[in-house]
Amino acid sequence: MLRVGVLAYQGCFASEVFGVPDLLTMATHVAGPDHAAGYEVSVISPRRRVEAAGGVAVAVSPLREVDVLVVPGFELTPGQDIDAKIANLAPEIEAIRSHAAAGNAVVSLCVGAFLLAAAGLLDHRRATTSWLFADELAQRCPGTEVRAERLVVTDRGVTTTAAFSAMYDFALELIREHSGAEVARTTARVALVDDARSSQTPYVDTRLLPRPGNAFSRRVMRWLDQNLAVRYDLAALAARFNVSTRTLLRRFAEEAGQTPLEYLHSSRVRRARHLLETTDRTVAGICAAVGYRDPGTFAALFAKHTGRRPGDYRAAFRRDPEGAAPHR
């Protein structure tokens, strides 16, 4: 019997408290009464009362020893002070630290990774979190290798996941390890959960990421966004902004953390994603529309940025004109 405890705390997402236990319950039913492996799941806290995000009361049990401690994420928007959000969670952070010190597994869901970081568990480890906050985690934890493209990362007993639905990717991995591949596969089918995902990259929307605060790089970005199909010419771009190529590269890198060409590639891929999702234009036509002459080169670059070839991306994320759900 695998003992799984979910650490509930003030302001956590209730769905992330119950998402993993619910999928484990389904796996138990799928496995059947004769299956030896099972799960003992509890929602625990160092406090007597917990109110989740949105004012949802969560019934909790006292802290106890478990084999796997799951730390859900909390309500967070870009730009919010994370230290202020977790300032009153010292008992929970100590519980996380003590659990890991006892040699048991610790798992964070989404931005729960910041609580693991506060407990000192991410130092010199690989980790992931929501793509929206991956840069923030990397800045706060310079000793951590943040793998922003990954859905689930496990490093020496510490597991971190990407945002929200990645809790199901973790749960399926846990079911696969504890109950077997067939139980995990069937549970995924029953729950309508995708058990073949490998990356959160296709879901990244760079428009939601924090923009550089300096005007020069924003002006260059705006021009590149408005001229996606124009052949990239570094000298011409520098002349347009009345600087040398060396100055352009230096100032853009200082403000944006990348080269203008790298930004252009990501902007072209973002536009191509939109066209693949919302139009019936051919891949070759979209390739030309965003500035690439060779469909093979475009396809390879698109796959590098999204984890999928253009045709596979369209099949997964295509929206009909009425905005219905993606075709699968």
C-alpha positions as CSV (number, residue, x, y, z in Angstrom):
1,M,0.0,0.0,0.0
2,L,1.5,3.3,-1.1
3,R,0.8,6.1,1.3
4,V,0.2,9.4,-0.5
5,G,-0.3,12.7,1.4
6,V,-1.4,15.9,-0.1
7,L,-0.3,19.0,1.8
8,A,-3.2,21.5,1.9
9,Y,-2.4,25.0,2.9
10,Q,-4.0,28.5,2.9
11,G,-4.5,29.8,-0.7
12,C,-3.7,26.5,-2.4
13,F,-5.8,25.4,-5.4
14,A,-8.4,22.9,-4.3
15,S,-8.4,21.2,-7.6
16,E,-4.7,20.4,-7.2
17,V,-5.4,19.0,-3.7
18,F,-7.9,16.5,-5.0
19,G,-6.8,15.9,-8.6
20,V,-4.1,13.4,-7.8
21,P,-6.2,11.5,-5.2
22,D,-9.1,11.3,-7.6
23,L,-7.0,9.8,-10.4
24,L,-5.5,7.3,-7.9
25,T,-9.0,6.3,-6.8
26,M,-9.9,5.7,-10.4
27,A,-6.8,3.6,-10.9
28,T,-7.8,1.5,-7.9
29,H,-11.1,0.7,-9.5
30,V,-9.5,0.0,-12.8
31,A,-7.0,-2.4,-11.2
32,G,-9.8,-4.3,-9.4
33,P,-10.0,-5.8,-5.9
34,D,-7.5,-8.6,-6.6
35,H,-4.7,-6.1,-7.5
36,A,-2.1,-6.2,-4.8
37,A,-0.9,-2.6,-5.2
38,G,-3.1,0.1,-3.8
39,Y,-3.1,3.7,-2.4
40,E,-3.8,5.1,1.0
41,V,-4.5,8.8,0.3
42,S,-4.9,11.6,2.9
43,V,-5.1,15.4,2.8
44,I,-2.8,16.6,5.6
45,S,-1.8,20.0,7.1
46,P,0.1,21.4,10.2
47,R,-3.1,23.5,10.7
48,R,-6.5,22.6,11.9
49,R,-8.3,24.6,9.3
50,V,-7.4,25.3,5.6
51,E,-9.2,27.6,3.2
52,A,-8.1,27.1,-0.4
53,A,-8.1,29.7,-3.2
54,G,-11.6,31.1,-3.8
55,G,-12.6,30.6,-0.2
56,V,-13.1,26.8,-0.5
57,A,-12.8,25.0,2.9
58,V,-10.7,21.9,2.8
59,A,-11.0,19.2,5.5
60,V,-7.6,18.1,6.6
61,S,-5.9,15.6,8.9
62,P,-2.8,16.2,11.1
63,L,0.6,15.7,9.5
64,R,1.6,12.0,9.3
65,E,4.4,10.0,7.7
66,V,3.7,9.2,4.1
67,D,5.7,7.7,1.2
68,V,4.9,10.5,-1.2
69,L,4.1,14.1,-0.2
70,V,2.3,16.1,-2.9
71,V,2.5,19.9,-2.6
72,P,-0.2,21.7,-4.7
73,G,0.2,25.0,-6.4
74,F,-1.4,28.3,-5.3
75,E,-3.1,31.3,-6.8
76,L,-0.5,33.4,-8.6
77,T,-0.4,35.9,-11.4
78,P,2.7,37.3,-13.2
79,G,4.2,40.2,-11.3
80,Q,2.8,39.2,-7.9
81,D,5.3,39.1,-5.0
82,I,5.9,35.4,-4.4
83,D,7.6,36.0,-1.1
84,A,4.5,37.8,0.2
85,K,2.3,34.9,-1.1
86,I,4.3,32.3,0.9
87,A,5.3,34.4,3.9
88,N,2.8,32.8,6.2
89,L,3.6,29.2,5.2
90,A,6.6,28.6,7.4
91,P,4.9,25.5,9.1
92,E,4.2,24.0,5.7
93,I,7.7,24.7,4.4
94,E,9.2,23.0,7.5
95,A,6.9,20.0,6.9
96,I,8.2,19.7,3.4
97,R,11.8,20.0,4.5
98,S,11.3,17.4,7.3
99,H,9.5,15.0,5.0
100,A,12.4,15.1,2.5
101,A,15.0,14.8,5.3
102,A,13.3,11.5,6.3
103,G,14.2,10.2,2.8
104,N,10.6,10.2,1.4
105,A,9.5,11.5,-2.0
106,V,8.3,15.0,-2.4
107,V,6.2,16.2,-5.4
108,S,5.2,19.8,-6.3
109,L,2.4,20.7,-8.7
110,C,2.7,23.8,-10.8
111,V,4.0,26.8,-8.7
112,G,4.2,24.6,-5.6
113,A,7.8,24.4,-6.8
114,F,8.4,27.7,-5.1
115,L,7.5,26.1,-1.8
116,L,10.0,23.3,-2.5
117,A,12.6,26.0,-3.3
118,A,11.9,27.8,0.0
119,A,12.5,24.5,1.7
120,G,15.9,24.2,0.0
121,L,14.9,21.1,-2.0
122,L,15.7,22.4,-5.5
123,D,19.3,23.3,-5.0
124,H,21.6,21.4,-7.5
125,R,18.6,19.6,-8.9
126,R,16.7,19.7,-12.2
127,A,13.1,21.0,-11.9
128,T,10.2,22.4,-13.8
129,T,7.1,24.5,-13.1
130,S,4.4,26.4,-15.2
131,W,6.1,27.9,-18.3
132,L,4.6,31.2,-17.2
133,F,6.8,31.2,-14.1
134,A,9.8,29.2,-15.2
135,D,12.0,32.3,-15.6
136,E,11.1,33.5,-12.2
137,L,12.0,30.1,-10.7
138,A,15.3,30.1,-12.5
139,Q,16.1,33.7,-11.3
140,R,15.3,32.8,-7.7
141,C,17.1,29.5,-7.8
142,P,20.4,30.0,-9.6
143,G,21.6,26.5,-8.5
144,T,18.6,24.8,-10.1
145,E,18.5,23.6,-13.7
146,V,15.0,24.7,-14.7
147,R,13.7,22.6,-17.6
148,A,10.8,24.8,-18.7
149,E,9.8,22.5,-21.6
150,R,9.2,19.5,-19.4
151,L,5.9,18.4,-17.9
152,V,7.4,16.3,-15.1
153,V,10.9,16.3,-13.8
154,T,12.2,13.9,-11.1
155,D,15.6,14.3,-9.6
156,R,16.8,12.3,-6.6
157,G,13.4,11.9,-4.9
158,V,12.1,15.3,-5.7
159,T,9.5,15.7,-8.5
160,T,8.2,18.9,-10.0
161,T,5.5,19.4,-12.6
162,A,4.3,22.0,-15.0
163,A,0.9,23.8,-14.6
164,F,-2.4,22.4,-13.4
165,S,-3.2,19.5,-15.7
166,A,0.4,18.2,-15.5
167,M,-0.7,16.8,-12.1
168,Y,-2.4,14.1,-14.2
169,D,0.9,13.4,-16.1
170,F,2.6,12.9,-12.7
171,A,-0.3,10.8,-11.4
172,L,-0.1,8.6,-14.4
173,E,3.6,8.1,-13.9
174,L,3.0,7.2,-10.3
175,I,0.2,4.7,-11.3
176,R,2.5,3.2,-14.0
177,E,5.3,2.7,-11.5
178,H,3.1,1.3,-8.7
179,S,0.3,-0.4,-10.5
180,G,1.7,-1.2,-13.9
181,A,1.5,0.2,-17.4
182,E,-1.8,-1.4,-18.3
183,V,-3.6,0.1,-15.3
184,A,-2.1,3.5,-16.1
185,R,-3.1,3.3,-19.7
186,T,-6.7,2.2,-18.9
187,T,-7.1,4.8,-16.2
188,A,-6.0,7.5,-18.7
189,R,-8.7,6.3,-21.2
190,V,-11.4,6.2,-18.6
191,A,-10.5,9.7,-17.4
192,L,-10.0,11.2,-20.9
193,V,-6.5,12.1,-19.9
194,D,-3.7,12.3,-22.5
195,D,-1.0,9.8,-21.5
196,A,1.2,10.6,-24.5
197,R,2.2,14.2,-23.8
198,S,5.9,14.9,-23.5
199,S,6.3,18.6,-23.4
200,Q,4.5,21.8,-22.3
201,T,6.2,23.8,-25.1
202,P,3.2,23.6,-27.5
203,Y,1.1,25.4,-24.9
204,V,3.4,28.4,-24.4
205,D,1.8,31.7,-25.3
206,T,4.7,34.2,-25.4
207,R,2.2,37.1,-25.4
208,L,1.6,36.3,-21.7
209,L,5.3,36.3,-20.7
210,P,6.8,39.5,-19.1
211,R,8.1,41.9,-21.7
212,P,11.4,43.6,-21.5
213,G,11.1,47.0,-19.9
214,N,13.4,48.9,-22.2
215,A,12.1,50.8,-25.2
216,F,14.8,49.9,-27.8
217,S,14.2,46.1,-27.8
218,R,10.4,46.7,-27.8
219,R,10.7,48.9,-30.9
220,V,12.8,46.2,-32.7
221,M,10.4,43.5,-31.7
222,R,7.4,45.5,-32.9
223,W,9.0,46.0,-36.3
224,L,9.9,42.3,-36.6
225,D,6.4,41.3,-35.6
226,Q,5.0,43.5,-38.3
227,N,7.4,42.2,-41.0
228,L,7.5,38.5,-40.4
229,A,7.7,37.6,-44.1
230,V,10.6,40.0,-44.8
231,R,14.0,38.3,-45.2
232,Y,16.1,38.8,-42.1
233,D,19.0,41.2,-42.8
234,L,21.0,42.2,-39.7
235,A,22.7,45.2,-41.4
236,A,19.4,46.5,-42.8
237,L,17.7,46.1,-39.4
238,A,20.5,48.0,-37.7
239,A,20.4,50.8,-40.2
240,R,16.6,51.1,-39.7
241,F,17.2,51.9,-36.0
242,N,20.3,54.1,-36.7
243,V,22.8,51.9,-34.9
244,S,25.6,49.6,-35.9
245,T,25.1,45.8,-36.0
246,R,27.3,45.4,-33.0
247,T,25.3,47.9,-31.0
248,L,22.0,46.4,-32.1
249,L,23.0,42.9,-31.0
250,R,24.4,44.2,-27.7
251,R,21.5,46.4,-26.7
252,F,18.9,43.8,-27.8
253,A,20.6,41.0,-25.9
254,E,20.9,43.2,-22.7
255,E,17.2,44.0,-22.8
256,A,15.7,40.9,-24.2
257,G,18.1,38.1,-23.3
258,Q,18.3,36.8,-26.9
259,T,19.3,37.9,-30.5
260,P,16.9,39.6,-32.8
261,L,17.0,36.5,-35.1
262,E,16.0,34.2,-32.2
263,Y,13.1,36.5,-31.4
264,L,12.1,36.6,-35.0
265,H,12.0,32.8,-35.2
266,S,9.8,32.6,-32.1
267,S,7.5,35.3,-33.4
268,R,7.2,33.5,-36.7
269,V,6.4,30.2,-35.0
270,R,3.8,31.9,-32.8
271,R,2.1,33.3,-36.0
272,A,2.4,29.9,-37.7
273,R,0.7,28.3,-34.7
274,H,-2.2,30.7,-34.9
275,L,-2.6,30.0,-38.6
276,L,-2.5,26.2,-38.1
277,E,-5.1,26.5,-35.4
278,T,-7.5,28.8,-37.1
279,T,-7.2,28.4,-40.9
280,D,-7.2,25.7,-43.6
281,R,-4.1,27.1,-45.3
282,T,-1.5,24.5,-46.3
283,V,1.7,24.1,-44.3
284,A,3.6,25.3,-47.3
285,G,1.5,28.4,-47.6
286,I,1.9,29.1,-43.9
287,C,5.6,28.5,-44.2
288,A,5.8,31.2,-46.9
289,A,3.5,33.6,-45.0
290,V,5.8,33.7,-42.0
291,G,9.0,34.2,-44.0
292,Y,10.5,30.7,-44.8
293,R,11.2,29.4,-48.2
294,D,12.0,25.8,-47.4
295,P,9.1,23.8,-45.8
296,G,11.6,21.3,-44.4
297,T,13.6,24.0,-42.6
298,F,10.4,25.5,-41.3
299,A,9.1,22.2,-40.1
300,A,12.3,21.4,-38.2
301,L,12.3,24.9,-36.6
302,F,8.6,24.6,-35.7
303,A,9.2,21.2,-34.1
304,K,12.2,22.6,-32.1
305,H,10.0,25.4,-30.7
306,T,6.8,23.4,-30.1
307,G,7.8,19.7,-29.8
308,R,5.5,18.8,-32.8
309,R,5.7,18.9,-36.5
310,P,3.3,21.4,-38.1
311,G,0.8,18.7,-39.3
312,D,0.8,17.0,-35.9
313,Y,0.3,20.4,-34.2
314,R,-2.7,21.2,-36.4
315,A,-4.2,17.8,-35.6
316,A,-3.9,18.4,-31.9
317,F,-4.9,22.1,-31.7
318,R,-7.1,22.9,-34.7
319,R,-10.1,25.1,-33.8
320,D,-13.2,25.3,-36.0
321,P,-14.6,28.7,-36.9
322,E,-17.1,28.6,-34.0
323,G,-14.2,28.2,-31.6
324,A,-15.1,24.7,-30.6
325,A,-12.6,22.4,-28.8
326,P,-9.5,21.2,-30.8
327,H,-10.1,18.2,-33.0
328,R,-8.3,15.0,-31.8
